Amino acid sequence: MLSVKRVWSMLLSLLLILSLVAGCAAQEEGSVNLMSPKKPQGIKYPVDVKDQTGRIVKIEKEPQRIISLIPSNTEIVFALGLGDRVVGVTDNDDYPAEVKSLPKVGGLTVNVEQVVALKPDLVLANTANDPATIRNLEKLGLNVLVLDGKNVKEVYRAISIVGVATNRAREADEMVADMQEKIRRVFAKTAHLPKEEKVKVWIELDPMLFTCGEDSFMNELVKLAGGENVAAGMKGWPQVSAEQVIKWNPDVILNTWGGDKQILTRKGWETVSAVKNKRVYNLDPDLTSRPGPRIPEAVEQIAAFLYPEQTAGEK
């Protein structure tokens, strides 16, 4: 017979699933209703689009030459079927494979002259880009939309913004709905578990023991995959002592620097549950750090490491 505590846990988990799906679809009000299904005839230009910094950008006509200043934006554009309109990306872009042959406009530092030379009618930037660079591009008369997928809900909004700006609103809606459904299926497999039964996870960003706090994108992915981040009581990307990690005694260690072998042989960590049971895994850093269309794949990968039995065969 189920205990009262267990019943409450299951009910709360159900509510969380419902709120996740509903909440992620909710959009802010603006000059354009970004998630409206009533766009069968396409966007009528000119159109005012509010980006994720609150700026209103007037797009005079459907963009034909797009430059992306960060890999996550590039992945969004290609996923919307606009790869043939991308005329420039950054040195850090590697997905999909087609981007490797496209002109490059710099890496962390964007070459403004190169951007202008490519004659874009839409530039997709990110809050991680240098604000001065964005201002310079605007002063030169370029349309610049700034995206900021700091969490899953905002990734959905970023996709919708690009969809409206490029006359792919319907495709953006469909993509978001598909992403939500894939994540919901993974989340539902472990949502019934009470907190004390969920897998405790240590996220290791590098061998200096920097990790992810509760306000990080990676923390959200781990939660959606059914895990409990042992550093969830911290903020940002803190550096933690080895003693603290050993005290937390995580069940699973996820690292983004390919250090599984080093972690398994790390001196003093022999008593850590994840090390004893050889549950130390390398994450695909691009998949789990880029706030774009491949988020469901990242959640699926993490869930497969945390709960291999429950998620077997999940696609």
C-alpha positions as CSV (number, residue, x, y, z in Angstrom):
1,M,0.0,0.0,0.0
2,L,1.3,3.4,-0.9
3,S,2.2,5.8,1.9
4,V,0.7,9.2,2.2
5,K,4.1,10.7,1.5
6,R,4.5,8.6,-1.7
7,V,1.0,9.6,-2.9
8,W,1.7,13.3,-2.4
9,S,5.0,12.9,-4.2
10,M,3.3,11.4,-7.2
11,L,0.6,14.1,-7.3
12,L,3.2,16.9,-7.0
13,S,5.2,15.3,-9.8
14,L,2.1,15.2,-12.1
15,L,1.5,18.8,-11.4
16,L,5.1,19.6,-12.2
17,I,4.9,17.8,-15.5
18,L,1.8,19.8,-16.5
19,S,3.3,23.1,-15.4
20,L,6.5,22.3,-17.3
21,V,4.7,21.8,-20.6
22,A,2.4,24.8,-20.0
23,G,5.0,27.1,-18.6
24,C,7.5,26.5,-21.4
25,A,4.9,27.4,-24.0
26,A,3.9,30.6,-22.3
27,Q,5.2,33.7,-24.0
28,E,5.5,37.4,-23.0
29,E,3.3,39.9,-24.6
30,G,4.9,42.1,-27.2
31,S,4.3,43.7,-30.6
32,V,4.1,40.2,-32.1
33,N,2.4,37.2,-30.6
34,L,5.3,34.8,-31.0
35,M,3.4,31.6,-30.3
36,S,0.2,32.3,-32.2
37,P,-0.9,29.3,-34.3
38,K,-2.8,31.7,-36.6
39,K,-0.1,32.4,-39.2
40,P,-1.0,30.1,-42.1
41,Q,-0.4,32.8,-44.7
42,G,3.0,33.7,-43.2
43,I,4.3,37.0,-41.7
44,K,3.3,40.3,-43.3
45,Y,6.3,42.6,-43.5
46,P,7.4,45.0,-42.2
47,V,7.2,43.4,-38.8
48,D,8.3,44.6,-35.3
49,V,10.0,41.9,-33.3
50,K,11.0,42.2,-29.7
51,D,14.2,40.4,-28.9
52,Q,15.2,39.0,-25.5
53,T,16.7,42.2,-24.3
54,G,13.4,44.0,-24.8
55,R,14.5,45.9,-27.9
56,I,12.1,46.3,-30.8
57,V,13.6,45.7,-34.2
58,K,11.7,46.5,-37.4
59,I,12.3,43.8,-40.1
60,E,11.3,45.5,-43.4
61,K,11.3,42.3,-45.5
62,E,11.9,38.6,-45.2
63,P,15.6,38.1,-44.5
64,Q,17.6,36.4,-47.2
65,R,21.2,36.9,-45.8
66,I,21.6,35.8,-42.2
67,I,24.7,36.0,-40.0
68,S,24.9,34.2,-36.7
69,L,27.3,35.3,-33.9
70,I,27.0,32.2,-31.7
71,P,26.6,28.5,-32.4
72,S,23.2,28.1,-30.6
73,N,21.7,30.7,-33.0
74,T,23.2,28.9,-36.0
75,E,21.6,25.6,-34.9
76,I,18.2,27.4,-34.6
77,V,18.4,28.8,-38.1
78,F,19.4,25.5,-39.7
79,A,16.7,23.6,-37.7
80,L,14.1,26.1,-39.2
81,G,15.2,25.1,-42.7
82,L,17.1,28.4,-43.4
83,G,20.6,27.0,-43.8
84,D,20.8,28.2,-47.4
85,R,20.3,31.8,-46.2
86,V,23.2,31.7,-43.7
87,V,26.1,33.7,-45.1
88,G,28.4,33.9,-42.1
89,V,29.0,32.2,-38.7
90,T,31.7,32.1,-36.1
91,D,34.9,30.1,-35.7
92,N,33.2,28.1,-32.9
93,D,30.4,26.8,-35.2
94,D,30.6,23.1,-36.0
95,Y,27.0,21.9,-36.2
96,P,25.5,21.1,-38.6
97,A,28.4,20.0,-40.8
98,E,27.5,22.6,-43.5
99,V,28.7,25.5,-41.3
100,K,32.3,24.4,-41.6
101,S,32.5,25.7,-45.1
102,L,30.7,29.1,-44.4
103,P,32.6,32.4,-44.1
104,K,33.8,33.1,-40.6
105,V,33.3,36.4,-38.8
106,G,35.5,35.8,-35.8
107,G,35.2,33.9,-32.6
108,L,34.6,35.4,-29.2
109,T,35.7,38.7,-30.8
110,V,33.5,39.5,-33.8
111,N,35.1,41.1,-36.9
112,V,32.6,43.9,-37.6
113,E,34.2,44.7,-41.0
114,Q,33.8,41.1,-42.1
115,V,30.1,41.1,-40.9
116,V,29.4,44.3,-42.9
117,A,31.2,42.9,-46.0
118,L,28.9,39.9,-46.1
119,K,25.9,42.3,-46.5
120,P,23.5,40.6,-44.1
121,D,19.9,41.7,-43.7
122,L,19.6,40.0,-40.3
123,V,22.3,39.4,-37.6
124,L,21.5,37.0,-34.8
125,A,23.5,37.9,-31.7
126,N,23.5,36.8,-28.1
127,T,23.9,38.5,-24.7
128,A,27.2,36.7,-24.6
129,N,28.5,38.8,-27.4
130,D,30.2,42.1,-26.7
131,P,27.6,44.8,-26.3
132,A,29.9,47.3,-28.0
133,T,30.0,45.1,-31.1
134,I,26.2,44.9,-31.2
135,R,25.9,48.7,-30.9
136,N,28.5,49.1,-33.7
137,L,26.5,46.8,-36.0
138,E,23.3,48.7,-35.3
139,K,25.0,52.1,-35.9
140,L,26.0,50.7,-39.3
141,G,22.3,50.1,-40.1
142,L,22.1,46.4,-39.7
143,N,19.1,44.6,-38.2
144,V,20.4,42.8,-35.0
145,L,18.3,40.6,-32.8
146,V,19.8,39.6,-29.5
147,L,18.8,36.2,-28.1
148,D,19.4,34.9,-24.6
149,G,18.5,31.3,-24.0
150,K,19.4,31.2,-20.3
151,N,16.9,28.5,-19.5
152,V,14.7,26.1,-21.5
153,K,11.7,28.4,-21.6
154,E,13.8,31.2,-23.0
155,V,15.3,28.8,-25.6
156,Y,11.7,28.2,-26.8
157,R,11.2,32.0,-27.0
158,A,14.4,32.5,-28.9
159,I,13.3,29.9,-31.5
160,S,9.9,31.7,-31.8
161,I,11.6,35.1,-32.2
162,V,13.8,33.8,-35.0
163,G,10.7,32.2,-36.5
164,V,8.8,35.4,-36.7
165,A,11.7,37.4,-38.0
166,T,12.4,35.0,-40.8
167,N,8.8,34.0,-41.8
168,R,9.1,30.6,-40.2
169,A,6.6,31.2,-37.3
170,R,4.7,27.9,-38.0
171,E,7.9,25.9,-38.2
172,A,9.1,27.4,-35.0
173,D,5.8,26.6,-33.2
174,E,6.1,23.0,-34.4
175,M,9.7,22.7,-33.4
176,V,9.0,24.0,-29.9
177,A,6.0,21.6,-29.5
178,D,8.2,18.7,-30.6
179,M,11.0,19.7,-28.1
180,Q,8.5,20.0,-25.3
181,E,7.0,16.5,-26.0
182,K,10.4,14.8,-26.1
183,I,11.5,16.4,-22.8
184,R,8.1,15.6,-21.2
185,R,8.5,11.9,-22.1
186,V,12.0,11.8,-20.5
187,F,10.9,13.8,-17.5
188,A,7.8,11.6,-16.9
189,K,9.9,8.5,-16.5
190,T,11.4,9.6,-13.2
191,A,9.0,12.4,-12.0
192,H,7.3,10.0,-9.6
193,L,10.4,9.4,-7.6
194,P,10.6,11.2,-4.2
195,K,13.6,13.5,-3.8
196,E,15.5,11.1,-1.6
197,E,15.3,8.4,-4.3
198,K,16.6,10.5,-7.1
199,V,20.2,10.2,-8.3
200,K,22.6,12.7,-6.8
201,V,24.8,14.3,-9.5
202,W,28.1,16.1,-9.4
203,I,28.6,18.2,-12.5
204,E,32.3,18.8,-13.2
205,L,33.1,21.5,-15.8
206,D,36.9,21.1,-15.5
207,P,39.6,19.4,-13.3
208,M,39.7,22.5,-11.2
209,L,36.3,21.5,-9.8
210,F,34.2,24.3,-11.2
211,T,30.5,23.3,-11.3
212,C,27.0,24.5,-12.0
213,G,24.7,26.1,-9.4
214,E,20.9,26.1,-9.3
215,D,20.5,29.0,-11.7
216,S,22.6,27.4,-14.5
217,F,21.4,25.9,-17.7
218,M,23.1,22.6,-16.9
219,N,21.3,22.3,-13.5
220,E,18.0,22.6,-15.3
221,L,18.9,19.8,-17.8
222,V,19.9,17.5,-14.9
223,K,16.6,18.2,-13.1
224,L,14.6,17.5,-16.3
225,A,16.5,14.3,-16.6
226,G,15.4,13.3,-13.1
227,G,18.6,14.1,-11.2
228,E,19.5,16.1,-8.1
229,N,22.5,18.4,-8.6
230,V,24.5,18.2,-5.3
231,A,25.6,21.9,-5.9
232,A,22.1,23.2,-6.4
233,G,22.4,25.2,-3.2
234,M,25.0,27.4,-4.9
235,K,24.7,30.1,-7.6
236,G,26.4,30.5,-10.9
237,W,29.5,28.5,-11.7
238,P,31.3,28.1,-8.4
239,Q,34.6,26.3,-7.6
240,V,34.2,23.6,-5.0
241,S,36.8,21.8,-2.9
242,A,37.5,18.1,-3.3
243,E,36.5,17.6,0.3
244,Q,33.1,19.1,-0.3
245,V,32.4,16.8,-3.3
246,I,33.5,13.8,-1.2
247,K,31.1,14.9,1.5
248,W,28.3,15.2,-0.9
249,N,29.0,11.6,-2.1
250,P,27.3,11.8,-5.5
251,D,25.8,8.7,-7.1
252,V,26.8,9.9,-10.6
253,I,29.5,12.3,-11.9
254,L,28.9,14.0,-15.2
255,N,31.9,15.9,-16.7
256,T,32.2,18.1,-19.8
257,W,35.9,17.9,-20.2
258,G,36.4,14.2,-21.1
259,G,37.9,13.4,-17.8
260,D,36.2,10.1,-16.8
261,K,39.5,8.1,-16.5
262,Q,41.1,10.8,-14.5
263,I,38.2,11.1,-12.1
264,L,37.9,7.4,-11.6
265,T,41.6,7.3,-10.5
266,R,41.6,10.6,-8.6
267,K,43.4,10.2,-5.2
268,G,41.1,10.4,-2.2
269,W,37.9,9.9,-4.2
270,E,37.8,6.1,-3.8
271,T,34.9,6.3,-1.3
272,V,32.7,8.4,-3.5
273,S,29.7,6.3,-4.6
274,A,30.0,7.3,-8.3
275,V,33.7,6.3,-8.4
276,K,33.2,3.1,-6.5
277,N,30.4,2.1,-8.9
278,K,32.2,3.4,-12.0
279,R,29.3,5.8,-12.8
280,V,31.5,8.6,-14.1
281,Y,30.4,9.8,-17.6
282,N,31.6,12.2,-20.3
283,L,29.0,14.6,-21.6
284,D,29.0,16.0,-25.1
285,P,29.9,19.6,-24.1
286,D,28.3,21.1,-27.3
287,L,25.1,19.2,-26.8
288,T,24.7,20.1,-23.1
289,S,25.9,23.7,-23.2
290,R,24.2,25.1,-26.3
291,P,20.7,26.6,-25.7
292,G,19.2,25.5,-29.0
293,P,17.1,22.8,-30.7
294,R,19.1,19.9,-29.5
295,I,18.1,20.4,-25.8
296,P,15.9,17.2,-25.9
297,E,19.0,15.2,-27.0
298,A,21.0,16.6,-24.1
299,V,18.2,15.7,-21.6
300,E,18.0,12.2,-23.1
301,Q,21.8,11.7,-22.8
302,I,21.8,12.8,-19.2
303,A,18.8,10.6,-18.3
304,A,20.4,7.6,-19.9
305,F,23.4,8.0,-17.6
306,L,21.3,8.6,-14.5
307,Y,18.6,6.0,-15.0
308,P,19.7,3.5,-17.7
309,E,16.9,1.0,-16.8
310,Q,14.0,3.5,-16.9
311,T,15.2,5.2,-20.1
312,A,16.3,2.2,-22.1
313,G,15.1,2.6,-25.7
314,E,13.9,6.2,-25.2
315,K,14.1,8.3,-28.4
